[in-house]
Amino acid sequence: MNWQKSTYSGGGDGDACVEIAATVARIAIRDSKAPTRATLSFPAPAFAALVDHLKAGEPALPPG
């Protein structure tokens, strides 16, 4: 996979961020501090919805 670091990476080695890799139908996410550990994988539309949700500054979980 071709992993890409966030443009919002921290200073220093730039390892205080997440990395993403796109496949044909899914987006994979991993912790740049532990690249050999587990990754998360989402269908591309679900990942796009997550990014839109985060950009909107909405709470992570609905109240309740």
Long-range contacts (C-beta under 8 A, 24 or more apart in sequence): 1-28, 3-30, 3-35, 5-32
